[in-house]
Every structure is written in structure tokens, then in C-alpha cells.
Amino acid sequence: LIKATIKATFPNITGAVTATNAELSGIDARVDTIEANNVIDVQTKAGTASVTMSATALDTYVKHSGTGTLTIGGGSADGQKINVTTTGTMTISWATGSQGISLGNSTKIASGIWDNAAGYWFFSETVTS
């Protein structure tokens, strides 16, 4: 009965779990550190809006909806990344001098990497069918 209950509770665990109680207990502290330092930044935008990059986030994810232009300002750290998705119709206005091919208002997914030395984004935009 105990084995069946554990298997039903954790159906995707098929092998031995070898983490110690200290390792498992430390997960909360590591997640708290990531959240406190804003290593990952999630922003929700609608219509025409601007994205301000966090000074501490290495990765920014933007969830866009509606119709409009999403303006992405400059990054703050070399290698800083941004990923953008939309459920609506979006045009992206990248920071001045950024390098990539813009798809206009057909963009559904976009990503960019900030080059601190050059002072602009290298980006790509994708459409979905």
C-alpha cells in the first residue's frame, strides 16, 4: 500500500532518488536567492508598451497580448537575454542600432542577446502559421 501510494504520488520518478535531505532542503534557499537577485525577470505587457531591462536579471521573459508595438530598451549586462512571445499582433521596436531582421507586425516570438561593448541587441524574430 505504501509503495503504491508513493508511485501514484510521483508517477514520473522511475529510478532511484539519491538526493540527501540537506540537498532537498536547500532547494528553497536556492530558489529564494534567484528570486531575490532577480536573475530571471518576467514581465506581462499588453498592446503598445515598453520593456525596461532589469539591472540584475540575466534573462527576461515578456508575455505580450493584444495589438501594438513593444519597445525594448537597451540591456545592462553583456550577454543579457530577452525572450518575447505574444498571443496577439506585435511589432517590436529594438533599441537603436540593434542587429537582426524585423518581421513587422507578424512577429509571434522573438529573442535577443545584448552586446554591452557594441551597445545594442542581436535579435531574431519568428512567425507562427
C-alpha positions in Angstrom: 0.0 0.0 0.0 2.8 2.4 0.8 4.7 1.7 -2.4 1.6 2.1 -4.5 0.8 5.4 -2.8 4.3 6.7 -3.5 4.2 5.6 -7.1 0.8 7.3 -7.6 2.1 10.5 -6.0 5.3 10.6 -8.1 4.5 8.8 -11.3 7.4 10.3 -13.3 10.1 9.0 -10.9 11.3 5.7 -12.4 14.8 5.4 -10.8 16.4 5.7 -7.5 16.3 9.2 -5.8 19.7 9.8 -4.3 19.5 13.4 -3.1 20.2 13.8 0.6 17.7 15.6 2.9 20.2 18.5 3.1 20.2 18.8 -0.7 16.4 18.7 -0.9 16.0 21.1 2.0 18.4 23.6 0.3 16.3 23.9 -2.8 14.1 26.6 -1.2 17.1 28.7 -0.3 18.5 28.5 -3.9 15.1 29.5 -5.4 14.8 32.3 -2.9 18.3 33.6 -3.9 17.4 33.5 -7.6 14.2 35.4 -6.9 15.8 37.9 -4.6 18.5 38.7 -7.1 16.1 38.9 -9.9 18.2 36.6 -12.0 15.1 35.9 -14.1 12.6 38.7 -14.8 9.1 38.0 -16.1 7.0 40.9 -17.5 3.5 41.0 -18.8 2.7 43.6 -21.4 -0.4 44.4 -23.4 -0.9 46.5 -26.6 1.7 49.2 -27.1 4.2 49.1 -24.2 7.8 49.4 -23.3 10.1 46.9 -21.7 12.7 48.1 -19.2 15.5 45.7 -18.7 16.4 44.9 -15.1 19.9 45.8 -14.0 20.3 42.4 -12.3 18.3 40.0 -14.4 20.3 37.8 -16.8 17.2 36.6 -18.5 14.0 38.5 -19.2 10.8 36.8 -20.5 8.0 39.1 -21.8 4.4 37.8 -22.2 2.6 40.1 -24.6 -1.0 40.2 -25.6 -3.2 42.5 -27.7 -2.1 44.6 -30.7 0.7 47.1 -30.6 4.3 47.9 -30.7 6.6 46.6 -28.0 9.6 48.8 -27.4 12.7 47.1 -26.0 15.3 49.4 -24.4 18.9 48.7 -24.1 20.4 46.0 -21.9 22.6 46.5 -18.9 24.9 43.5 -18.9 26.9 41.7 -21.6 25.1 38.5 -22.7 21.8 39.6 -21.1 18.9 37.7 -22.9 15.3 38.6 -23.7 12.6 36.3 -25.0 9.2 37.6 -26.1 6.0 35.8 -27.0 2.6 37.2 -27.9 -0.9 35.9 -28.2 -1.9 39.0 -30.2 -0.3 41.0 -33.0 3.0 42.5 -32.1 5.7 44.7 -33.8 9.0 45.0 -31.9 11.0 48.2 -31.8 14.5 47.2 -30.7 17.0 49.7 -29.1 18.8 51.9 -31.6 21.5 50.2 -33.7 20.3 46.6 -32.9 21.1 44.0 -35.5 18.5 41.5 -36.9 15.7 41.1 -39.3 12.4 42.6 -38.2 9.2 40.9 -39.3 6.9 43.8 -38.7 3.5 43.1 -37.2 3.8 39.3 -38.0 6.1 38.6 -35.1 4.9 36.0 -32.6 8.2 35.0 -30.9 11.4 37.0 -30.6 14.7 36.7 -28.7 17.8 38.9 -28.3 21.2 38.9 -26.7 22.7 42.2 -25.6 26.3 43.1 -26.6 27.5 45.6 -24.0 30.6 46.6 -26.0 28.6 47.4 -29.1 25.7 48.8 -27.1 22.9 47.0 -29.0 20.9 43.8 -29.3 21.5 41.0 -31.7 18.0 39.6 -32.3 15.8 37.2 -34.2 12.0 37.3 -34.8 9.8 34.4 -35.8 6.3 34.0 -37.0 3.9 31.1 -36.5 1.5 29.8 -39.0 
